[in-house]
């Protein structure tokens, strides 16, 4: 239903600057905890021994909640010794966390960094459908992508510990793969190739494609020799890093953007940019559409999925829902009625006002607002600062959208459709 147009409040001074200061950082007086040393091949062999497997099973049966971790660590050390105990406990914790990445995550074997960088199982399965035969998986790590690829695929990695874990994971999942220890930068591959270059240096993420290991340009340079190529990259990959003739796919899972993938050769599906929304598998492509109009907000507001925004396909969504933009540079779509679409979330606009802290507080009180959910685009306002300064004490959760409309700061009280 469409209902009545939103109420529009008049006036209000600009108070954006006062709301852009983040809250002061709390100081604990304690130095940051040191990072866990990387799991080496010797540690993997110890874990995969009969004694190691028993120790991990023991740890998995104990309380792994953070509040109980100290007592659990001591219990494991007492049971299996000071060398095996920490390894077993860490592996048990990783297995528990891995349930969120893979349906059998607690049966697989991990390193901390490998789990953090691992592809969600549904995303790996989606990518694997681009290939119809064995694939060379470069930088295969512990096998998160490799074990979703067709049987007979080959994984390559330089880290011996991760290859040992990948072999065990292949056994657990009953997958037939080959594993090779080699430096990816020295390869001259052919056939079908998937690569997941490392995007960390010294424990920190790098967003520069030239700093990937191996560098993105080197991997894309394989294109003339390979039949099909897929390369996993960070979602914020710069447009200039995507060469002509390569498809850029942005993938989100349950509304969260997971990754960008570059597709070349036979793996490309004919478009320059696509957005894929999992688990449903809806795909939006860059078909030409007229530039959307820019007009004031309407009765309904569409927040496009993050993959749609990153793939620069907001205009395609606006065309599908007969909508327009609030501002030429802001990825919100307005409409008079909420047309069905899988590519975003509709909100009904209840109130629209020029941004003013005082006026927004007054409007929120009429909604009995307590917890305020803040969505923002095109504004420097810090949600935590805004929530603290609003000081709402009501009983309802209310959503506020802060953005620009035709160059002016506005606030909208909205309700999810």
FENDACOR-V120623 format. One record per pair of residues at least 4 apart in sequence whose ideal C-beta (glycine too) atoms are under 7 Angstrom apart, sorted by the first residue. I is the first residue (numbers start at 1). J is the second residue. D is the distance in whole Angstrom. If there is no record, write none. Layout:
i = [I/I]
j = [J/J]
d = [D/D]
//
This chain:
i = [2/2/2/3/5/6/6/6/6/6/7/8/8/9/9/9/9/11/12/12/12/12/12/12/13/14/14/15/15/15/16/16/16/16/16/16/19/19/19/19/19/20/20/20/21/21/22/22/23/23/35/36/36/38/39/39/39/39/40/41/41/41/41/42/43/43/44/44/44/44/45/45/46/46/46/47/47/47/47/48/48/48/50/51/51/52/52/52/53/54/55/55/55/55/55/56/56/56/56/57/58/58/58/58/59/59/59/59/60/60/62/62/63/63/64/64/64/64/68/69/70/71/72/72/73/73/74/75/76/76/76/76/77/77/77/80/80/80/81/84/85/86/87/88/89/90/91/91/92/93/94/94/94/94/95/95/95/96/97/98/98/98/98/98/98/99/99/101/101/101/101/101/102/102/103/104/104/107/108/108/109/109/109/109/110/110/110/110/111/111/111/111/112/113/114/114/114/114/118/119/119/119/119/120/120/121/122/122/122/122/123/123/123/123/123/123/124/124/124/124/125/126/126/126/127/127/128/128/130/130/130/131/131/131/131/131/131/133/133/134/134/134/135/135/135/135/135/135/136/136/136/136/136/136/137/137/137/137/137/137/137/137/138/138/138/138/138/139/139/139/139/139/139/140/140/140/140/140/140/141/141/142/142/142/142/143/143/143/143/143/145/145/145/146/146/146/146/147/147/147/147/149/149/151/151/152/153/154/154/154/155/155/155/156/156/156/156/157/157/157/158/158/158/159/160/160/161/162/163/163/163/164/165/166/166/167/167/168/169/170/170/182/182/184/185/185/188/189/189/189/189/190/190/191/191/192/192/192/193/193/193/194/195/195/196/197/197/197/197/197/198/198/199/199/199/199/200/200/200/201/201/206/207/207/209/209/209/209/210/210/212/214/214/216/216/216/216/217/219/220/220/222/222/223/223/223/226/227/227/228/228/228/229/229/229/230/230/230/231/231/232/232/233/233/233/233/233/234/235/235/235/235/235/237/237/237/242/242/242/245/246/246/246/246/247/247/247/247/247/247/248/248/248/248/248/249/249/249/249/249/250/250/250/250/250/250/251/251/251/251/251/251/252/252/252/252/252/252/252/252/253/253/253/255/257/257/257/263/263/264/271/271/272/273/273/273/273/274/274/274/274/275/275/275/275/275/275/276/276/276/277/277/277/277/277/280/282/282/284/284/284/284/286/286/287/289/289/289/290/291/292/292/292/292/293/294/294/294/294/294/295/295/296/296/297/297/297/297/297/297/297/298/298/298/299/299/300/300/300/300/300/300/300/300/301/301/301/301/301/301/301/302/302/302/302/302/302/303/303/303/303/303/304/304/304/304/304/304/304/304/305/305/306/307/308/308/308/308/308/309/309/313/314/314/314/315/316/317/317/317/317/317/318/318/318/318/320/321/321/321/321/322/322/323/323/323/324/325/325/326/326/326/326/326/326/327/327/327/327/327/329/330/330/330/330/331/332/332/335/338/338/345/346/347/347/347/347/348/348/348/349/349/350/350/350/351/351/351/352/352/353/353/353/353/353/354/354/355/355/355/355/356/357/357/358/359/360/360/360/361/361/363/364/364/364/364/364/364/365/367/367/367/368/368/368/369/369/369/369/370/370/370/370/370/370/371/372/372/372/372/372/373/373/374/374/374/374/374/375/375/376/376/376/376/377/378/378/379/379/379/379/381/381/382/383/384/385/386/398/399/399/400/400/400/401/401/402/403/404/404/404/405]
j = [299/336/337/299/299/299/349/350/351/352/351/352/353/351/353/359/363/354/353/354/355/356/358/359/356/355/409/19/356/357/20/355/379/380/381/409/381/382/385/386/389/380/381/382/382/385/382/385/384/385/203/90/112/111/43/44/111/161/161/45/160/161/164/46/47/87/48/161/164/165/49/164/52/84/87/52/56/87/91/52/53/168/54/55/84/56/84/88/57/58/59/76/80/84/88/60/88/91/92/61/76/79/80/88/76/88/89/92/92/95/72/75/68/72/72/92/93/96/72/73/74/75/76/89/77/89/78/79/80/85/88/89/81/82/85/84/85/88/85/88/89/90/91/92/93/94/95/109/96/97/98/110/112/115/105/106/110/106/115/102/105/106/108/110/115/105/106/105/115/118/120/121/108/121/121/108/173/172/169/172/142/165/168/169/114/115/142/165/115/142/161/162/116/117/118/141/142/162/144/123/124/144/145/253/258/125/126/253/278/279/127/251/253/258/259/278/128/144/145/148/148/251/276/278/230/261/148/149/230/263/267/135/149/150/192/228/267/150/192/150/152/153/149/150/153/192/193/194/154/156/189/191/192/193/145/146/149/153/154/155/156/194/156/184/187/193/195/157/184/195/196/197/198/145/146/155/156/157/166/157/162/162/165/166/169/147/155/166/169/170/149/194/196/153/155/166/177/169/170/173/175/153/194/175/176/176/177/177/178/180/166/177/179/180/182/184/187/162/163/181/181/182/183/163/164/181/165/166/167/179/181/168/169/170/179/171/179/172/173/175/177/186/187/214/214/218/225/193/222/225/226/225/226/226/227/226/227/228/222/226/229/230/219/231/232/212/213/214/216/219/212/213/205/206/212/234/204/205/206/206/211/211/234/236/215/216/237/241/215/217/216/218/219/220/231/233/241/221/231/231/243/226/229/229/264/265/265/265/266/265/266/267/264/265/267/261/263/267/261/262/259/261/237/259/260/261/262/260/250/257/259/260/310/241/242/260/246/248/262/264/262/263/264/268/263/268/269/271/272/274/260/262/272/273/311/260/261/263/274/276/257/260/275/307/310/311/258/259/261/276/278/307/256/257/258/277/278/305/306/307/258/278/279/305/306/307/310/267/268/268/285/286/286/286/311/312/313/283/284/285/311/284/305/307/308/311/313/281/283/307/282/305/307/342/343/342/342/343/308/313/316/343/313/316/316/315/316/319/319/315/315/318/324/325/324/324/325/327/328/406/324/334/405/406/301/326/334/349/352/405/412/334/335/336/336/349/334/335/336/337/338/346/348/349/332/334/347/349/401/412/414/321/323/333/335/344/346/332/344/345/347/375/308/309/314/317/331/333/343/344/343/344/310/311/313/314/317/343/344/314/331/317/318/331/333/319/320/321/333/341/343/344/323/324/325/333/341/333/335/339/341/335/339/333/334/335/334/330/333/330/332/334/403/404/405/378/404/405/406/407/378/377/378/403/404/377/377/403/339/346/417/416/417/414/415/416/417/414/415/417/412/414/413/414/415/363/412/413/410/412/359/360/363/410/411/408/410/402/409/410/411/360/361/389/362/363/364/390/411/365/390/413/369/372/390/392/398/413/369/396/398/413/394/395/396/392/394/396/398/392/393/394/395/396/397/397/387/390/392/398/400/397/399/383/386/387/400/402/399/401/381/383/402/403/403/403/404/402/403/404/409/386/402/386/387/388/389/390/413/414/416/411/412/413/412/414/411/410/408/409/410/410]
d = [6/7/5/7/6/6/4/6/6/5/5/5/7/7/4/5/6/7/6/5/7/3/7/4/6/7/7/6/6/4/6/7/6/6/6/6/4/6/5/5/7/4/6/6/7/6/5/7/6/6/6/7/6/7/5/6/4/5/6/6/4/5/6/6/6/6/6/5/5/6/7/7/5/6/6/4/6/6/6/6/7/6/6/6/7/6/6/7/6/6/6/7/4/5/4/6/5/5/6/7/7/6/7/7/5/5/5/4/5/7/5/6/4/6/6/6/6/5/5/6/7/6/6/7/6/5/6/6/6/4/6/5/7/5/4/5/5/6/6/6/6/6/6/6/6/6/6/7/7/6/6/4/6/5/7/4/7/6/6/6/3/6/6/6/6/5/6/5/7/5/5/6/6/4/6/6/7/5/5/6/7/5/5/6/5/4/6/7/7/7/7/7/6/6/6/5/5/6/4/5/4/5/6/6/6/6/6/6/5/5/7/6/6/5/7/6/6/6/5/4/5/7/7/6/6/6/5/5/6/7/5/5/6/6/5/6/7/6/6/6/4/5/5/7/5/5/7/5/5/7/5/6/7/5/6/4/6/6/7/5/7/5/5/5/7/6/4/6/6/6/5/6/6/7/4/3/6/5/6/6/5/5/4/5/6/5/6/4/5/6/7/6/6/6/4/7/6/6/6/5/5/4/7/6/5/6/5/7/4/6/6/6/5/5/5/6/7/5/5/7/6/7/5/7/6/6/7/6/6/5/6/7/6/6/6/7/6/6/6/5/5/7/7/5/4/6/7/5/6/7/6/5/6/6/6/7/6/4/6/5/5/5/5/5/4/4/6/6/7/6/7/4/6/6/6/6/6/6/7/5/6/4/6/6/7/4/7/5/5/7/5/5/6/6/7/7/6/6/5/7/6/5/6/6/5/6/6/6/5/5/4/4/4/5/6/6/6/5/7/4/6/6/5/7/5/7/6/6/6/5/6/5/6/5/7/5/6/5/6/7/5/7/5/7/4/4/6/6/6/6/6/6/7/5/7/7/5/6/5/6/6/6/5/4/4/4/5/5/7/5/7/6/6/5/6/5/7/5/6/4/5/5/7/6/4/5/6/4/5/6/4/5/6/4/5/6/6/6/7/5/6/5/7/4/5/4/5/7/5/7/5/6/6/6/7/6/4/7/6/5/6/6/6/7/6/5/5/4/7/6/5/4/5/5/4/7/5/6/5/6/5/7/6/7/7/6/5/6/6/6/6/4/6/5/6/6/7/5/7/7/5/6/6/7/6/6/5/6/7/7/6/6/6/4/7/5/6/6/6/5/7/7/4/5/5/5/6/7/6/4/6/6/6/6/5/6/6/5/7/6/5/6/6/5/7/6/7/6/6/7/5/6/4/6/7/5/6/7/6/4/5/6/6/4/6/4/6/7/7/6/5/6/6/7/4/6/5/6/6/7/7/5/5/6/6/6/6/6/7/4/6/7/4/4/6/6/6/6/5/6/5/6/5/6/6/5/7/4/6/5/6/7/6/7/5/7/6/7/4/6/5/6/6/6/7/6/6/7/5/7/5/6/4/7/7/6/6/7/7/6/5/6/4/6/5/4/5/6/4/6/6/4/5/6/7/4/5/6/6/6/6/6/4/4/6/7/5/7/7/5/6/7/4/7/5/5/4/5/6/7/6/6/5/7/6/6/6/6/6/5/7/6/7/6/4/6/6/6/6/6/7/5]
//
